[in-house]
Amino acid sequence: MNIAVIGTGYWGKHYVRILGSQCTLVCDSSSDARNKMKALYPHITTSESVDSSLNDSIQAVVVVTPAATHHAIVKAALNAGKHVLVEKPLTLDVAHAQELYALAKEKQVTLFVGHTFLFNSSVWHLDKIIHDRTKFGELRYISARRTNLGPVRNDCSVLWDLAPHDVSICSALNRGSLPISVSATGTSVLQNSSHVDVAFLTITYDNGTIAHIHVSWCDPHKVREVHAIGSKMRVSFDDMASHPITCFHQSVDVDPQNQERSIFSDGDVVMPQVEKSEPLKNQVVDFLARCRGEEGGASGSPKHMSSRDENIGLIVVKVLSAAEASILQDGAPVKIQHE
């Protein structure tokens, strides 16, 4: 399969590396970026034109460009009959996302959204623990924090830059339960930021659970955490830690002898070993399997956590669009419509 990578900057260059000889064309408006790719991979053809990726010699396209450009580039690639892997978020508009999924179905090609954390082996392990009801109990809520001091983007807000990771994780961990409303607050506190650069989201799901997400470009600490609280255990995923998963065997229950009294129990703290793999490589393997019409993807990838479930890509756009609307309404809950 001959694959074109459109956008070879900070993130796109990793796709080129992973694809190896299957990447035969890179498109980038920067001559420096094109020259770097040519020096590293002499077999690659370089171009500054996206149209060059639409020729008959290319079967699939990887789009790693600013979010605001996704709709036009992906639409052109789908119309040309190409399989497409596009970095998150799919689009900045719900109608555009729905249009692209419908177009992919019409053209009978794969449209795959790059929610990379769904291919992180630690997130797979987190999911496995949460759905062991005997040990974890019932899922009560999820909290996530994704902060750092920059980098500040000028093409979209922190909602569209950082929150897609945690929205996709929370949706996958809820295994089919749909988000039904979002309440969000956010503001711009950095002088050089023209968009919301810190935000807090609370998502309600139709199974009764909630998820709270904090994202920021202006926090002095780089944090990548997800915490799932169950009736029998709390499990934490820290992507910055050497042991990313920690299980806290703690619980709180109502005293059956006294309904007004709570009983707290403290147990072991366990840090299970997780077999590590490169999430982006897992994602590419899954995408290529889809392009070949195969069910199997990356080894160990739970099907419900894969972007082969197109609902994840669309749900993320719906949640973030509702969050933007909620911010404009001072945090008022905004309902999410599902067909």
C-alpha positions in Angstrom: 0.0 0.0 0.0 1.3 3.4 -0.9 0.5 6.0 1.7 0.8 9.8 1.8 1.4 11.7 5.0 0.1 15.3 4.9 1.8 17.4 7.5 5.2 16.3 8.8 5.9 18.6 11.7 6.0 17.7 15.4 3.6 14.7 15.2 3.4 13.9 11.5 7.1 12.9 11.3 6.3 9.9 13.6 3.8 8.6 11.1 6.4 8.7 8.4 8.8 6.7 10.6 6.3 4.1 11.6 5.0 3.6 8.0 8.5 3.1 6.7 8.6 2.0 3.0 4.8 2.2 2.8 5.0 6.0 3.1 5.9 7.0 -0.5 4.8 10.7 -0.4 4.9 13.5 2.1 3.1 16.8 1.7 4.1 19.9 3.7 4.0 23.6 3.0 7.4 24.0 4.8 10.4 23.4 2.6 12.5 22.7 5.7 10.1 20.0 6.8 10.1 18.4 3.3 13.9 18.6 3.1 14.2 16.9 6.5 12.0 14.0 5.4 13.9 13.6 2.2 17.2 13.5 4.0 15.9 10.8 6.4 14.0 8.8 3.9 15.5 9.1 0.4 12.8 6.9 -1.2 10.0 9.4 -0.4 8.7 11.9 -2.9 8.0 15.3 -1.4 5.4 17.9 -2.4 4.0 21.2 -1.1 0.6 20.4 -2.7 -2.1 18.3 -1.0 -3.5 17.5 -4.4 -0.5 15.4 -5.2 -1.7 12.9 -2.5 -4.9 12.4 -4.5 -3.3 10.7 -7.6 -4.0 7.1 -8.5 -0.7 5.8 -7.1 -1.8 6.6 -3.5 -4.2 4.3 -1.7 -4.3 5.9 1.8 -3.7 9.3 3.3 -2.7 10.3 6.8 -3.8 13.9 7.7 -1.7 15.6 10.4 -2.6 19.2 9.8 -4.3 21.9 12.0 -7.8 20.9 13.0 -9.5 23.7 11.1 -8.1 22.2 7.8 -9.3 18.7 8.4 -12.7 18.9 6.8 -11.5 20.2 3.4 -8.5 17.9 3.2 -10.3 14.7 4.4 -13.3 15.4 2.1 -11.0 15.8 -0.9 -9.2 12.5 0.0 -12.5 10.6 0.5 -13.9 11.9 -2.8 -10.7 10.6 -4.5 -11.4 7.2 -3.0 -8.6 7.2 -0.5 -8.6 5.5 2.9 -8.0 8.3 5.5 -6.4 8.4 9.0 -6.9 11.9 10.4 -5.5 13.2 13.6 -8.0 14.2 16.4 -10.3 15.9 16.4 -12.0 14.8 13.2 -13.5 18.3 12.6 -14.5 21.4 14.6 -18.1 21.0 13.6 -20.7 18.2 14.1 -22.3 18.6 10.7 -18.9 18.4 9.0 -18.0 15.2 11.0 -21.3 13.6 10.0 -20.8 14.6 6.4 -17.4 12.9 6.3 -18.6 9.6 7.8 -21.5 9.5 5.3 -19.0 10.2 2.5 -16.7 7.4 3.6 -19.6 5.0 3.7 -20.7 6.1 0.2 -17.2 5.6 -1.2 -16.7 2.4 0.7 -13.4 3.5 2.2 -12.0 3.7 5.8 -12.3 6.9 7.8 -10.2 6.5 10.9 -9.7 9.2 13.6 -6.4 9.2 15.5 -7.4 9.1 19.1 -4.0 7.7 20.1 -4.7 7.1 23.8 -7.2 4.4 22.8 -4.1 2.4 21.6 -2.2 2.9 24.8 -1.6 -0.5 26.5 -2.0 1.1 30.0 -5.5 2.5 29.0 -6.4 -1.0 27.8 -5.3 -2.4 31.2 -7.3 0.4 33.0 -10.4 -0.7 31.0 -9.9 -4.3 31.9 -9.7 -3.5 35.6 -12.8 -1.3 35.5 -14.9 -3.9 33.9 -13.9 -6.6 36.4 -17.0 -6.0 38.5 -16.0 -8.5 41.1 -13.0 -6.5 42.1 -13.8 -3.0 40.9 -17.5 -2.9 41.6 -19.7 -0.4 39.8 -18.2 2.6 38.0 -19.2 5.7 39.9 -17.3 8.5 38.1 -14.1 9.4 36.1 -11.9 12.4 36.6 -9.1 13.4 34.2 -6.5 16.2 34.2 -4.3 17.1 31.2 -2.2 20.2 31.8 1.1 21.8 30.8 2.8 25.2 30.3 2.1 25.4 26.6 2.4 24.8 23.8 -0.3 27.4 22.9 -2.0 26.8 19.6 -3.5 29.6 17.5 -5.8 27.6 15.4 -8.2 26.2 18.1 -8.9 26.3 21.8 -7.5 24.0 24.5 -10.8 22.2 24.3 -10.1 20.9 20.8 -6.4 20.5 21.4 -6.2 18.5 24.7 -9.7 17.5 25.7 -10.2 15.0 22.8 -7.8 12.6 24.5 -9.8 12.4 27.7 -13.2 12.6 26.1 -12.3 9.6 23.9 -10.9 7.7 26.9 -14.0 8.4 29.1 -16.3 7.4 26.3 -14.4 4.2 25.7 -14.3 3.3 29.4 -18.1 3.7 29.5 -18.4 1.0 26.9 -21.3 2.1 24.8 -23.0 4.5 27.2 -23.6 7.7 25.4 -22.9 11.2 26.8 -26.2 13.0 27.1 -25.1 16.5 28.4 -22.1 18.6 29.0 -21.5 21.5 31.4 -18.3 23.5 30.9 -16.5 26.6 32.0 -13.4 28.1 30.5 -11.5 31.3 29.8 -8.4 32.8 28.2 -5.8 33.8 30.8 -2.7 34.0 28.7 -1.9 37.3 27.0 -0.8 35.6 23.7 -3.8 33.2 23.6 -6.7 34.2 21.4 -8.7 31.1 22.4 -9.9 29.5 25.6 -6.7 28.1 27.2 -8.1 26.6 30.4 -11.4 24.7 30.7 -13.3 22.4 33.0 -15.9 19.9 31.6 -18.4 17.7 33.3 -20.0 15.1 31.1 -23.1 13.1 32.1 -23.7 9.6 30.5 -26.9 7.7 30.0 -25.7 5.0 32.4 -25.7 7.5 35.3 -22.0 8.0 35.5 -20.2 11.4 35.2 -16.8 12.4 34.0 -14.9 15.6 35.0 -12.1 16.8 32.7 -9.6 19.7 33.4 -7.4 20.9 30.5 -5.0 23.8 30.5 -2.1 25.3 28.5 -1.1 27.5 31.4 -0.4 25.2 34.3 3.3 24.9 35.4 3.0 21.1 35.8 2.7 18.6 33.0 -0.1 16.2 34.1 -1.6 13.3 32.2 -3.9 11.5 34.6 -7.2 9.6 34.5 -8.9 8.3 37.7 -11.8 5.8 37.7 -13.7 5.5 41.0 -15.6 2.3 41.6 -17.7 1.0 44.5 -14.8 -1.3 45.6 -11.7 0.2 44.1 -10.1 3.4 42.7 -7.7 3.0 39.7 -5.4 5.7 38.5 -3.6 6.0 35.1 -0.6 8.4 35.2 1.0 8.6 31.7 4.0 10.4 33.2 4.8 7.7 35.7 7.2 4.7 35.3 4.4 2.5 36.7 1.3 4.1 35.0 -1.5 2.0 36.7 -2.1 2.1 40.4 -5.0 0.3 42.1 -6.3 1.5 45.4 -8.4 -1.2 47.1 -10.6 1.3 49.1 -14.3 1.6 49.4 -17.1 3.3 51.2 -20.5 1.8 51.9 -23.6 2.5 53.9 -23.6 0.6 57.3 -26.5 -1.9 57.0 -27.1 -1.5 60.7 -27.3 2.3 60.6 -28.3 3.9 57.3 -27.0 7.3 58.4 -23.4 5.9 58.9 -20.8 5.1 56.3 -18.2 2.3 56.5 -14.8 3.0 55.1 -12.5 0.2 54.2 -8.8 0.4 53.3 -6.9 -2.3 51.4 -3.7 -2.8 49.4 -2.2 -0.5 46.9 -1.2 -2.5 43.8 0.9 -1.3 40.8 0.4 -4.0 38.2 3.0 -4.6 35.4 1.8 -3.4 32.0 3.4 -4.6 28.8 4.5 -1.5 27.0 4.1 -0.8 23.3 4.1 2.3 21.2 0.5 3.6 21.0 1.0 5.4 17.6 2.4 2.2 16.1 -0.6 0.2 17.5 -2.9 2.8 15.9 -1.2 2.6 12.5 -1.4 -1.2 12.6 -5.1 -1.0 13.3 -5.7 1.5 10.5 -3.8 -0.6 8.0 -5.8 -3.7 9.0 -9.0 -1.7 8.4 -7.8 -0.7 5.0 -7.3 -4.3 4.1 -10.8 -5.2 5.3 -9.5 -7.2 8.3 -11.0 -7.3 11.7 -7.7 -7.9 13.5 -5.6 -4.9 14.4 -2.9 -4.2 17.0 -2.2 -7.1 19.3 -4.2 -6.7 22.6 -6.4 -3.9 21.3 -10.0 -4.2 22.7 -12.3 -3.7 19.8 -14.6 -1.2 21.7 -11.5 1.0 22.3 -10.5 1.2 18.7 -11.3 4.0 16.3 -12.8 1.3 14.1 -15.9 2.3 16.2 -16.8 5.4 14.3 -19.0 6.6 17.2 -15.9 7.6 19.1 -14.8 10.2 16.5 -18.2 11.7 16.2 -18.9 11.6 19.9 -15.8 13.6 20.6 -16.8 16.3 18.2 -20.4 16.4 19.7 -19.1 16.6 23.3 -16.6 19.4 22.5 -19.1 21.4 20.4 -21.6 21.2 23.3 -18.8 22.2 25.7 -18.1 25.3 23.6 -21.8 26.2 23.7 -21.9 25.7 27.5 -18.9 28.0 28.0 -20.8 30.7 26.1 -23.8 30.1 28.4 -21.7 30.5 31.6 -21.6 26.7 32.3 -25.3 25.9 31.6 -25.7 22.2 30.7 -26.1 21.5 27.0 -27.8 18.4 25.8 -26.2 16.1 23.2 -28.3 14.7 20.4 -27.8 11.2 19.1 -29.5 9.7 16.1 
